[in-house]
Amino acid sequence: MRRATPTTQAQRARDEGLTRVRRVTWLAGLGAAAFTALASLVAATTTPGHTQASSSPPAAVSAGGTLPNPTQQPSDAGLAPGSQPNAGSGPVIVSGGS
Amino acid sequence: MVAVATSRALSTGIQVGVTRAEALGAAQLVVARRLDDIDRAVSRFRADSDVTRINNAGGEPMRVSDLCMRAVRVALEVAAATDGIVDPTVGTSMEALGYDRDFAEIGTPGARSLIPAAGWRCVDVDVATGTVRVPPGVHLDLGASAKALVADDAAAETAAAVACGVLVNIGGDMAIAGPPPTGGWEVRVTDDHAAPADSPGQTIRIEHGGLATSSTTVRRWRRGDRDVHHIVDPRTGEPAAVQWRTVSVTAPSCVEANAATTAAIVLGLDAPAWLSQRGLPARLVDAGGAVLHLNGWPAHGEES
């Protein structure tokens, strides 16, 4: 019976070690992917996106001042830049006294 | 595609606009509910409204709905921000002028003594108990600021409900919420919210916030031997002198825009400086029809 030489034992130990490292690496990758998926699911459930893309300030009046303070810079008042009439593009909306 | 529906409520014209035509019906339902709520809360001409109960309480605190409480507080904020130029206690002044019933029923009241407003500081609000109190004989009129408030609220609520851009126009005072149409909402600014689209005025586009117009050319009636209008100077109880027949303002909200237009009408010659101090884009039309643009209001597109 042929006895394993020290060199062969060392090679086997090395191979077994490499196999363990590969297994650990694979499991770590699998775990990371699973964690990422779980984190994404939690984020999507708890802080859903919204479709209102308006940059306008809240419509509600906050306490402590309904109008801009005197000497304030021109307010962000919603006029479209270079507000050219878009002739005949839509229904007529009228702002006038009532 | 933009779609707009027109109707009537609160004795004025209503427009609801959406950027997704299929959402128009649902948007109208949300706005109609809000209009009904505010009418029940603040109408001076409904016996069952909170404001009527406050006005008739003989100086006793009156428990009111949350919406009425909010409308009163907003009106008081407007009064504070305008140094009392826009004052919710003008109800008594309006009644003395003959505006003591729905506008369509006013007729030709006889001349009575004018009554200056008692002043907003006499209004007691107790948030903890949900009560509002005014001294005996003092009557609230939250009309203008309450309509603007409901425009802001209804636009925000509707945009959230139907997931598209929304414009709510209550008698010419409007609020915008959600993403606007490309280039903004196209609006004709003129003397009368019920006027046809080709009336003298200007077409502008607005993307967010509020736009309001106040005018002395509408809601007028005969009192004794003279014509009067509905924008009262609280300091005198008289209709404001007509330096500006129509003022339009854009602001971050409809409440702010409405407060500024009303204040500008009352302030007369002092209005341009007042508006400029606050940086509010404005269009003022004087009694003779000359137009003044301030603070970034677009200059082009005026049509007489």
Interface residues (C-beta under 8 A of the other chain):
Chain A: T51 Q52 A53 S54 S55 S56 P57 P58 A59 A60 V61 A63 G65 T66 L67 P68 N69 P70 T71 Q72 Q73 P74 S75 D76 A77 G78 L79 A80 G82 S83 Q84 P85 N86 S89 G90 P91 V92 I93 V94 S95 G96 G97 S98
Chain B: V2 A3 V4 T12 G13 Q15 G17 R73 V74 E77 V78 A80 A81 T82 L149 D152 D153 A155 A156 A159 A160 A163 G165 L167 N169 G171 G172 D173 M174 A175 I176 A177 G178 P179 P180 P181 G183 G184 W185 E186 V187 R188 V189 T190 D191 D192 H193 A194 A195 A197 S199 G201 T203 I204 R205 I206 E207 H208 G209 G210 L211 A212 T213 S214 S215 T216 T217 V218 R219 T246 S248 V249 T250 A251 P252 S253 C254 V255 E256 A257 A259 A260 Q277 R278 G279 L280 P281 N295 G296 W297 P298 H300 G301
